């Protein structure tokens, strides 16, 4: 097994801005611990960042957010990517859609994705769904993802577990799992 950590949309807009998750601050140290563990073990860390243009279809639903060249679209300082990390920009919910993520994961020999970030019921869910469709093993870190509400969070975790077959794990379990590889 070769894992990669995916950090989804930990952007200023979604942590501190208009589309923030109420639990965003709580998951930051958890994601930081996971990135540190991955770095120590030599496994890839990939950041997926919403990045929109004024004509993007998604804006008709959410309004302008994470806009190109707007400071709100930047990854938060606490989780600034390191020199070996990969940052991919996305214009839709899924981190796989037109980002090259699948090619990168395959080139790296990755067969398992560990998903963290915001929002459990939107971008995390759609990234997990495409990972499933692309035949990756999927682990969603329950205490390293958050949504607009607790019910959205719980609904999405249950959906990913029962419909997509994702493993829903706590960060301490994931850290033990990574450390054993």
C-alpha positions in Angstrom: 0.0 0.0 0.0 1.2 3.5 -0.9 -0.9 6.4 0.5 -1.1 10.0 -0.3 -2.7 12.7 1.9 -5.2 15.0 0.2 -5.8 18.3 1.9 -9.0 19.7 0.5 -9.9 23.5 0.4 -8.1 24.6 3.6 -8.4 28.1 2.2 -8.9 31.5 4.0 -12.4 31.7 2.4 -13.5 28.4 4.0 -11.7 28.7 7.3 -12.3 32.4 8.1 -14.5 33.8 5.3 -18.0 33.8 4.1 -18.2 30.0 3.4 -16.4 29.0 6.6 -17.0 25.8 8.4 -17.8 26.2 12.1 -15.3 23.4 13.0 -12.5 24.6 10.6 -10.2 25.8 13.4 -10.6 22.5 15.2 -9.3 20.4 12.3 -6.2 22.5 11.5 -3.9 21.0 14.2 -5.2 17.5 13.2 -4.3 18.0 9.6 -1.0 19.5 10.6 -0.1 16.3 12.5 -1.1 14.2 9.6 1.0 16.2 7.1 3.9 16.0 9.5 3.5 12.2 9.8 3.3 11.8 6.0 6.4 13.9 5.5 8.4 11.9 8.0 7.4 8.6 6.2 8.2 10.1 2.8 4.6 9.9 1.5 3.1 12.6 -0.7 0.9 15.4 0.5 -1.3 17.1 -2.1 -3.3 20.2 -1.5 -6.5 20.7 -3.6 -7.6 24.3 -3.7 -10.8 25.8 -5.0 -9.8 28.5 -7.6 -12.5 30.2 -9.6 -12.9 32.6 -12.5 -15.9 34.9 -12.9 -17.6 32.6 -15.5 -17.4 29.4 -13.5 -20.7 27.5 -13.3 -20.4 26.8 -9.6 -20.7 30.6 -8.8 -24.3 30.4 -9.8 -24.9 28.3 -6.7 -22.4 29.8 -4.1 -21.7 33.2 -5.5 -18.2 34.4 -5.9 -15.7 32.5 -3.7 -12.1 31.4 -3.8 -11.7 33.7 -6.8 -8.5 33.8 -9.0 -5.9 36.2 -7.5 -8.0 36.9 -4.4 -6.2 36.5 -1.1 -9.2 34.6 0.2 -8.4 31.8 -2.2 -5.0 31.2 -0.5 -4.2 28.1 1.6 -4.1 29.2 5.3 -0.7 30.0 6.8 -1.0 27.2 9.4 -1.0 24.6 6.7 1.3 26.2 4.2 2.5 23.6 1.8 6.1 22.5 2.1 8.7 22.3 -0.7 7.9 18.7 -1.5 4.1 19.1 -1.4 1.9 19.4 -4.5 -0.8 22.1 -4.9 -3.5 21.6 -7.5 -6.2 24.1 -8.3 -9.8 23.0 -9.0 -12.8 24.7 -10.4 -15.4 22.2 -9.3 -16.1 20.2 -6.1 -13.9 17.2 -6.9 -10.2 17.3 -6.6 -10.0 14.9 -9.5 -11.9 16.8 -12.1 -9.5 18.4 -14.7 -6.7 18.8 -12.2 -4.4 16.0 -13.2 -4.6 14.5 -9.7 -5.2 11.0 -11.1 -2.1 11.1 -13.3 0.0 12.4 -10.4 -1.2 9.7 -8.0 -0.6 7.0 -10.5 2.9 8.4 -11.4 3.7 8.3 -7.6 2.5 4.7 -7.3 -0.3 5.7 -4.9 -3.2 3.3 -4.4 -4.7 4.8 -1.2 -5.9 8.4 -0.6 -6.3 9.8 2.8 -8.8 12.7 2.6 -8.9 15.7 5.0 -10.3 19.2 4.7 -13.5 21.2 4.1 -16.5 20.6 3.4 -17.3 17.0 4.3 -20.6 17.1 2.4 -19.4 18.9 -0.7 -15.7 18.9 -1.9 -14.5 16.1 0.4 -17.5 13.9 -0.7 -17.0 14.6 -4.4 -13.3 14.0 -4.2 -13.9 10.7 -2.3 -16.5 9.7 -5.0 -14.1 10.3 -7.8 -11.3 8.4 -5.9 -13.7 5.5 -5.6 -14.6 5.7 -9.4 -10.8 5.8 -10.1 -10.3 2.6 -8.1 -8.4 4.0 -5.1 -8.7 2.8 -1.6 -10.2 5.8 0.3 -9.7 6.8 3.9 -11.6 9.8 5.3 -10.2 11.2 8.5 -13.3 11.8 10.6 -11.7 14.4 12.9 -9.9 16.2 10.0 -12.9 17.0 7.9 -15.7 19.5 8.6 -18.9 20.8 7.1 -21.4 23.7 7.5 -23.2 21.7 10.2 -22.8 18.6 12.3 -25.7 16.9 10.4 -24.1 17.6 7.0 -20.8 16.2 8.3 -22.5 13.0 9.7 -24.6 12.5 6.6 -21.6 12.7 4.3 -19.5 10.4 6.4 -22.3 7.8 6.5 -22.7 8.1 2.7 -19.0 7.7 2.0 -18.9 4.7 4.3 -22.0 2.9 3.1 -22.2 3.8 -0.6 -18.5 4.3 -1.5 -16.9 1.8 0.9 -14.6 4.5 2.4 -12.8 3.7 5.6 -13.8 6.3 8.1 -11.0 6.6 10.7 -9.9 8.9 13.5 -6.6 10.7 13.0 -4.8 8.7 15.7 -5.7 5.5 13.9 -4.5 7.0 10.6 -1.2 8.1 12.1 -0.7 4.6 13.6 -1.6 3.1 10.2 0.8 5.4 8.3 3.6 4.9 10.8 3.3 1.1 10.3 4.0 1.4 6.5 
